[in-house]
């Protein structure tokens, strides 16, 4: 009888880790993948190529119908140049918020790595991830610079609070990696959906998103794998606290990543009723839930859904019935 084929990396990542050896084996493979395939923000993106130039009047920046604002009659009634500039502002804001979040993430990862013992496989991987996030920040900022738009990123009111994020690993590494997923999964969801839509994307946006999706897949996998390994071993009181904290974190993070930027609304004079139509609809509510679906399924897998936490999930507008484990394993 021939030996059964070995599991792929994706299959190993989706499997529940039952022992330290299996867990470290996947981390080592993730580290190797970071060596085998990685990108440089300036060597692998042809910034000087005329086809990659950022022209605010390029119709490829016009928001597609999958975007909540892009579906509104108000937006579609605007001149093409206004539509393209709003779309470019939207893309640039997501990249600016992304690089700001990754700045916080890198500092948190380094705080986490600082206390790891010699020989820890996590040390090598989080340093790989940190270096990749540096490249992401450079390509995001370069894109923002080329728009020549006054892109701010995160709301100022959240900036001070956000500075607490890098210190969370000193309190709870499990909570830190929930924050990581809260920042990474919503953007990953939007970027994958944009790529799959088949719309005619600007080549610079398309290239940046494809690089980001490929490397973030490893980062997201590590965070999920870490939680699968650690959460079952947490004392019950801490696990219950994490169960309640998870939807609160995700509710805030998802809104930061996906909500319309206030400066854009003000700059283009978008009426309040249009914003309510776009981001207060049932379709938007469904997208808001969907962008954290994988984290919600992970919470179910880790027994982080109890009557109290489910009420919190519902209160923040993120509740939906998790997929059965068999369906999640096949995904």
N, C-alpha and C positions, 0 to 999 in steps of 0.2 A: 504494500500500500504506500502510495506516495505521501510525503509530508504535506500537511495543509499549508496553503500560502500564508505568509506572515501578514499581520495586520498592517494596514497603511497608517501613516501618521495621524490622519484625520480620525480613523477608527479608534486609535489609541487615545486620542484626545477626548473623544466622546465617551469612552468607557469610564466607568467609575473606578477610581484608583483604590485598590484594596490593600496595598502594602507600599512601603517606602521604596522598594526596588523598582516597582512599576512606575511610580511617580518620578523618581530620578531618571529613569530610562527615557521618559518622554521629554524631560527638561534637557537632557543631553542631546536628543534629536532636534529639539527646537534650537539649541545653540548651534548645532552643526548646520541647520538650515539657514541661520543668520549669516554663517560664514560662506555657504555655498551660493546664496542668492541675496544680494543686497544692492542698494542704489545710492548714488552720490547726487546730491541736489544740483550740483553744477556740471558734473561730468556726464550725467545721463539724461539731462533735459536740454534740448537745443535752444536755449534762450535767444541766441542770435539769429535763429532761423526766421526770415520774414513771415513765414506762415504761422509762427508762434507769437507774433506781436499782438499786444492787447489794444484793440481799437474799441472804445466804448460804443461805437455805432454798429459794430458787427452784429448782424441779426442772430447769430448763434448764441448770444447772451440772453435773448428773449426767453422768459420763463416758460417752461413747457406746461402742458395741461395737468401734469401730475403735481405741480406746485399749487398749494392752496390759493395763493395770491394770483398766480397765473390763470386760474380758472374764472376769476371774477370778470364781470362785464366792464367794470371801471378800468381794470388793467388793459383789457383787450381794446378798449376805446382810445387808449393813449397813442400818440404818435410813435412810430417804430423806434425812433431814437430814445424816447423816454422809456419805452419798454425794455430796450437793450441795456440802458444804464441802470434801471432798477434791478434787472437780472444780474448784471455784473456786480453791483453793490451787494446783492444777496450772496453770491458765490464768494466774494472777497471777505464779507463779514464772517461767513462760516469758517473760512481759512484762518482769519485773524483770531477768532475764538478758539479754533483748534490749536493754534500755536501757543496761545496763552495757557490753555489747559495743559498742553504738553510741557510747558515750562514748569508748571506746578507738579506735573507727574514726574518729570525728571528729578526734581528736588526730593520728592517723596521716595522715589526708587533709590536714590543715593542714601537717604536717611535709613531706609530699610537695609540696604547692602552694608552700611557702616557697621551694623551690629552682627552680621552673619559670621559664623565661625569659619576657621580655615577648612578648606575642603568642601565647602557648601556648593552644590551645583547651581543653586539659585543665584549665587554671586555672579558667576560668569554670565548667566542668561540676562539678569537685569542690567548688567553693563552693556551687553549687546543691544538690549531694548533701548537703553538710554542713548547710545550712539545713534541708533536709527531714528529716535525721536528728534535728535539734534538736526539730522538731515531733513526731516519733515518740517521742522520749524523754519529752516532756511528756505526751503522751496515755497512754503506758504507765505513767508514774509516777502520774498522776491516777487511773488504774484501780486500781493497787495500793493507793493511799491509801484509796480508797473501799471496799476489801474489809475494812479494819481488821484484817488478819491480819499476823502477824509474818514477812513475806516477806523473805528474805535475798538470794536470787539465787545468784550464783556461789559455789561452795565457798570457804571462807576460804583453804584450802591453795593455791588457784590464783590468789588475788588478787594476791599479790606478783609471781608470774611473769607475770600478765596485763599488768602495767605496762610490760613490755618491748615489747609489741605496737606502741604508737604510734611507736617508734623504728626499727622494721623498715624503713620506706621509705629510711632513710639507708644501709641495708646492701644491700637488694635490693627494688626496687619490685615485681618479679615475685612474690617470696615474700609480700610484703604483700598483694597482691591474691588470692593463694591463701588467705591467712588470711581475707580479706574474704568470699570465696565460702564458706569453711568455716563462717563464722558466719551468713551470710545464706541459703544454699541449704537447709539442714535446716529452719529455721523456715518458709521459704517453702513447702517441701514439705508440712509439717504443716498450715499454714494453708490451702493450696489444697485439700488432701484433706479438711479439716474442712468447708470451704465446699461442696465437691462432694458430701459425704455426704448432704446433704438433711436432716440432723437439725435439730430445733427449737432454734436458738441464741438466746441472750440478745441483744437488739438492740444493746447496747453492745459486746459481744464481736464481733458480726457487723460492725458499722460500723468498729471499729478494725482488724479483720483486712482488710477490703476496702480501706481506705485504705493500709494497710501493703503489701498485695500489689501494688497499682497503682504505688506509688512505688518499691518495692523492685525491680520489674521493670526499671526504668531503671538502678538502681544495679548490679544483677547483670549487666545487659547491658554496662554500661561496663567492669566488671571483666573479663568474658569477652573483650570486644573488645580491651581493653588487652593482655591476655595473648596473644591471637591476633596482635597486631601486634608484640609485643616478644620473645616466647619464641623464634620462629624465628631471631632475630638474635643470641641469646645464644651465647657461646663454649661449645664442647662440654662442658668440665669443669663449668661453672656449670649448664648444662642438665641434666647427669646428677645433680648435687646437688639441683636443684629436683625432679627426677623422684622421688628418694627422700624428700625433705622433704614432698612433697605428701600422700601417704597418712598420714604421721605427723601432720601438721597436721589433716587431715580427721578422723582417728580420734579425736583429742582434742576437737576442736571439736564434732563431732556428738554425742559422749557428753555434753558439757556442756549442749548444747541439749535433748537428748531424754531423758536418764536421769532417773529419779525423784529429786526433791530429798530429801536426807537429813533435813532438818528436818521435812518432811511425813511421812516414814515414821515418825520418832520421835514426832511430835505425835499422830498418829492410831493409833500402836501397830500398824502394819502388820507382820505376821509376816514374818520373813526368807524363809520358804519361799514366801510369796505373791509377794514381790519377785522371787525366783528364777524362779517360774512365769511371771510376767508379762514379765520382761526377760531371761530366759535361754532362751526358747522359739525354735523354728525360725521362727515367724511374726515375732517381734521381730527376729531376725537378718536376715530378709528386708527388713523395714522399715528397719533400720539401713543396709543396702546401698543401698536405693532412695532414701534421702534425699540421697545424694551422687551419684546416677546421672548427672546432667547434668555434674557436674565430672569424673567418671571418663571420660565420653565426650569431654569437652574435652581431657583429658590424652591420650587416644588420638589425637585430631585433631592435637595439638601434638607428637606423638612423644615423650611423657613416660612411655611404658610400655616398659620394657626388662626383661630377666630379673631384675635385682636389684630394681627398683621394684615389679614385679608380686609378688615374694615379700613385700615389705613391705605391699602392699595386702592380701594374703591374711592376713598375720600380725595386722593390726589389724581383720580381719573385714569389710573393705569391698570385697573383690574380687567382681566379676561380669564376664562377658564384655561389653565395650563394644558398643554398637549399631554396625552398619555405617554409614559416612558418609552413604550415601543415605538411610537411615532417620532419621539425626539431622537431616539437612537438611529432611526432611518434617515433623519434629516441631513 
